[in-house]
Amino acid sequence: MTVNELLAAALGYEESLLAHSLYSGLMDGVISGTDLVSEKTYSLIDLDKAKSMKDQNVLGIQFMRLYSVPLGDSLFAMFFAPDEEKAKQLYKKEFKQNCKKMYLVDYGMDISTYCLESKKHQTWRELRDSLPVLPAYVGVFQK
């Protein structure tokens, strides 16, 4: 795998420290995007600088978490939002009422679900990546 491929994967999976480390190494010129990743790759990178870049979020990585609200009868309203407060705002906008219970589904981004609209199985990550705008109300899903 090349540095560019690993960087793309790190961004896609929101692996902020890895993405900022590779970016730092690229900006410092100690690694190239076409280099094959090896143990040596990481030894060339200034980790203190990479951690500082991560803390400043130089790459602007926007973390979207998956939230679920039970609606009854094994139905759940699903939301992608950076935090619970934003997810609750989306719920109120969509359902015209305050949210009583909301759960962070922090383990679920790579779990497959069946989407009634598209008639296909997708992971939540694939579904998130297909949305034109985030944060977003995703829809109602059956458990």
C-alpha positions as CSV (number, residue, x, y, z in Angstrom):
1,M,0.0,0.0,0.0
2,T,1.3,3.5,-0.8
3,V,1.3,6.5,1.4
4,N,-1.4,8.1,-0.7
5,E,-3.6,5.0,-0.4
6,L,-3.1,4.8,3.3
7,L,-3.8,8.5,3.7
8,A,-7.1,8.2,1.7
9,A,-8.1,5.2,3.9
10,A,-7.2,7.1,7.1
11,L,-9.4,10.0,6.0
12,G,-12.3,7.7,5.0
13,Y,-12.2,5.9,8.4
14,E,-11.6,9.2,10.4
15,E,-8.3,8.0,11.7
16,S,-7.2,11.5,12.6
17,L,-3.7,10.8,14.1
18,L,-2.7,8.5,11.2
19,A,-3.9,11.0,8.6
20,H,-2.2,13.9,10.2
21,S,1.0,11.9,10.7
22,L,1.1,11.0,7.0
23,Y,0.2,14.5,6.0
24,S,3.0,15.9,8.2
25,G,5.5,13.6,6.7
26,L,4.4,14.6,3.2
27,M,4.6,18.3,4.0
28,D,8.1,17.9,5.6
29,G,9.2,16.0,2.5
30,V,10.4,13.0,4.5
31,I,8.0,10.7,2.7
32,S,6.4,10.6,-0.8
33,G,2.9,9.8,-1.7
34,T,4.1,7.0,-3.9
35,D,6.3,5.4,-1.2
36,L,5.3,2.0,0.0
37,V,4.3,2.1,3.6
38,S,6.6,0.2,5.9
39,E,7.9,0.5,9.5
40,K,10.5,2.9,8.3
41,T,7.8,5.3,7.1
42,Y,6.7,6.0,10.6
43,S,10.2,6.5,11.9
44,L,10.7,9.3,9.5
45,I,7.7,11.3,10.7
46,D,7.9,13.9,13.5
47,L,5.1,12.5,15.8
48,D,5.1,15.6,18.1
49,K,4.4,17.8,15.0
50,A,1.8,15.3,13.8
51,K,0.0,15.3,17.2
52,S,0.0,19.1,17.2
53,M,-1.5,19.1,13.7
54,K,-4.1,16.6,14.9
55,D,-5.0,18.8,17.9
56,Q,-5.4,21.8,15.6
57,N,-7.3,19.6,13.1
58,V,-5.3,21.0,10.2
59,L,-7.0,18.6,7.8
60,G,-10.5,19.6,9.0
61,I,-11.6,16.1,9.7
62,Q,-15.3,16.4,10.6
63,F,-16.3,13.4,12.8
64,M,-19.8,12.2,12.2
65,R,-21.2,9.9,14.7
66,L,-24.2,7.6,14.3
67,Y,-27.2,8.3,16.6
68,S,-30.4,6.3,17.0
69,V,-33.8,7.2,18.4
70,P,-36.3,4.5,19.2
71,L,-39.7,5.1,17.7
72,G,-41.4,1.8,18.7
73,D,-42.1,-1.4,17.0
74,S,-38.4,-2.1,16.4
75,L,-38.2,1.2,14.3
76,F,-35.4,3.7,14.8
77,A,-34.7,7.1,13.4
78,M,-31.1,7.4,12.5
79,F,-28.9,10.5,12.4
80,F,-25.3,11.4,11.5
81,A,-24.1,14.3,13.6
82,P,-20.9,15.5,15.3
83,D,-22.5,15.4,18.7
84,E,-25.7,14.5,20.5
85,E,-26.9,18.1,20.7
86,K,-26.8,18.5,16.9
87,A,-28.5,15.1,16.5
88,K,-31.3,16.2,18.8
89,Q,-31.7,19.4,16.8
90,L,-32.1,17.3,13.6
91,Y,-34.7,15.1,15.4
92,K,-36.7,18.1,16.5
93,K,-36.6,19.5,13.0
94,E,-37.7,16.3,11.4
95,F,-40.3,15.0,13.9
96,K,-41.5,18.4,15.4
97,Q,-41.0,17.3,19.0
98,N,-38.2,16.9,21.5
99,C,-36.3,13.7,21.6
100,K,-36.9,11.5,24.7
101,K,-34.1,8.9,24.3
102,M,-31.1,9.0,22.0
103,Y,-28.3,6.5,21.7
104,L,-24.8,6.8,20.3
105,V,-24.1,3.8,18.1
106,D,-20.4,4.1,18.4
107,Y,-19.7,0.5,17.3
108,G,-21.9,0.5,14.3
109,M,-20.3,2.3,11.4
110,D,-19.2,-0.9,9.7
111,I,-22.3,-2.9,10.4
112,S,-24.5,-3.6,7.4
113,T,-28.1,-2.5,7.3
114,Y,-30.8,-2.9,4.7
115,C,-32.0,0.4,3.2
116,L,-35.7,0.2,2.2
117,E,-35.2,3.1,-0.2
118,S,-32.2,1.8,-2.2
119,K,-33.3,-1.9,-1.7
120,K,-29.7,-2.9,-0.9
121,H,-27.5,-3.6,2.0
122,Q,-24.9,-0.9,3.0
123,T,-22.7,-0.3,5.9
124,W,-23.5,2.9,7.9
125,R,-20.2,4.2,6.7
126,E,-21.1,3.7,3.0
127,L,-24.5,5.3,3.7
128,R,-22.8,8.3,5.4
129,D,-20.4,8.7,2.5
130,S,-23.2,8.7,0.0
131,L,-25.0,11.7,1.7
132,P,-24.6,15.0,0.0
133,V,-24.7,17.0,3.2
134,L,-23.7,16.3,6.8
135,P,-24.9,16.3,9.6
136,A,-28.1,14.6,8.4
137,Y,-31.2,12.7,9.3
138,V,-30.8,9.4,7.5
139,G,-34.2,7.9,7.8
140,V,-36.2,5.3,9.7
141,F,-34.8,1.8,9.9
142,Q,-36.1,-1.5,11.3
143,K,-34.0,-3.4,13.7
